[in-house]
C-alpha cells in the first residue's frame, strides 16, 4: 500500500558564494548574563518568539539559522568536534535506510550486486587517471603516519572509488561472458577541502551508494545510465515527494574523466538555489584504457569495456528538509517518515486507564495494518508539549483520543503538512489512515512541483537573465553549448550580482548573490512535464541566438545558482 515502507529495497564543486547560506559548524551557546535581569525585547527581524524546544528563526527570512535549528531540534543531527563531520541521529538515519531499501531492491532487479572495497587508495592508483585526480585533488585526505612513524608513501582516503575498483575489475573481466559486470557499494567517502560546510548538503564525510558497471557496447551502457537516473528521480519524487529535473551536464560540469554526466536537479524555493540531487555518469572507455579493462569478444578480438558510475548521497535528506520544512520544523512525507502516525491519549482525571487503553488499542490496530505508528503515553509530558514535539519532528499524522472521542466512537486527527484537523470514526480507521497517508504524499509532491514550475523562467536575453536570476529563479535559455561562453556567464553574473548586493539594504538577509552556472540541459519532455513552454514570440526558443553571446544556439539549458 502507498503508506507502507517501500519494499526491501558526485557532486561537482558547489558555488563559492555560500557564506550567507552556510550553517554554523557548531551553534554557539549563549552565556547567561550576569547582574540584573534584562528587560524583555521583541524578537529581531528573522526571529520569532522562541521557547526552549521550538524554532526561533523564520525560514523565509533567516534561512541559515532556520536550517540549523531544524536539523538539531528535530533530532536529525548532532554536531561533532571535527569541522564538516556530523553525527546522524536515529531520526535521520531511518530516513536514509528507507531510501537505501528502495534503491537497493530496484538495482538488484537490474542484476546489480553489492560489494565492499577498502577505504584506502594507493597514491599510484589514485594518480593513474590525470583528469580524474585533478577533479578531486583539493578534496583528497591523506594518511601520512602510523602512530609516530611516517609512512613510506601516503595513502589516500577514498573521495570516490573508480581507482580503487577498476584494477580489480580488470582481473575479473576476461571474456564477453563476464559482461555486463554490475557492482555497487554502500559506504562512506571523504572529501576534505571546502568552505562553508552545511550538514547533509556539504560535509567532509558522507554516506552514499556508488555503482560501477562494465559493458560490451556503448549503447548498452547508455541504456543503463538512464535506467539509474530514472531510479534517482523515483527516489526523490516517490519517497521524498521532491520534484527533480532530469538532464545532461555541460562539458564543464561533467564528472572528471567521464564521457558525459546525467543528473537530477532539485530546487529550494526559499533561497532560490538548485541542488544537484544525484548523478549517473557514462565513463566511456577512458578508465578502461587507463586500467586495461578488456575482454575477448565473441569474434575473438580484444576489446575495451564501456563503463558507467553512478551515485546518490545523504544529501537527499538535506534537500527534503529544505524543500518541505516550515516554521514549525520538519514536514515529512509519509513514505520517508520513520513514524507515520503518532497516537496521543488526552487523559482526564478518573479516566486515565480507559483513555490509555483505547489509545493503545488504536496504535495496535494501525501497526497490524502495516502503518508505522508510535503511542506516546508518557505522563511527564503534557499533550501540548507532545503536539509541538511531533510537529517539530515532522510526523505526518497525529491522532488524539480523549474521553469524549471514546464516547463518540471517534478520534481527532491532525495533518502536519496542512494543519488540517478533523474528527474521524473509529470504524475502519486503519484504512482511512492508509488513504490519508497516500493523499498527503501526493499533495506534498504536487505543492512543491507547482512551486518549481513557477520558478523556472524562459529568457532569451542577458538583461532578462540577470533580472530573473536575482529574483531567485532558474532560467531556461537558448545556449550555444560552448565552454568559454559558460565561463563568461559565470564571471559576468558574479560581478553583476555583487554590484546588486551592494545596493541592497544591509539588513536584507534574503538578498541573493553569486554566480550562475549551468544546472543541466533538460531531457526532451522534462519541461513539458512541469508545464513549461519553450516558445518565444511564436517560435521555438531554440531558434533564438544564444542569450549570452549571440551565437547559434544548440541546446535549451537550465541555469541558476546552486549549492
WOPE-V856706 format. One line per field, one symbol per residue. psi: psi as a letter, one per 20 degrees, with the letter a starting at -180 (. if undefined). A space follows every 50 residues. Layout:
# WOPE-V856706
psi->???
This chain:
# WOPE-V856706
psi->qhhrqqqn.opqprqhmihiiqqqhoppppqpqrbqpqqpqqqrpiqrpp rhhaqjqpgigmgggggghghghjlgqpqrjppjpqporhghhhghhggh gghghghhijkpqqrpqqhqpqghghjgoghghhhigiippppiqocjpp qhpqpqppirjgighhhhhhhhohrhiiqqpoqqqoaqrpogorqmqoph goqhprqrqoqpqprhqghgghghghgghhhgghgghhgikoqqppapqr hhirppirgrpqqpprpnhhikqrpogqqopoicjghhghjlorqprhjj qpqqrpqqqqqprihhggggghghqajibqopqhhiphphpppopnqqpi kghgghghghggghggghjjpoqponkqiiprhgggggghghijphqppp orghgghjlrrpppphhijqqqpqqhpkgghhhghhgggggghgggghhg gggijoppqjqgghghghgijkrqpoqpqikphhgghhgggghgghhhgh hhiqqhjniipqrrqqrpgroqqpighhhjkpqkqpkjrphiiqrphgii rpqhqpqprrqq.
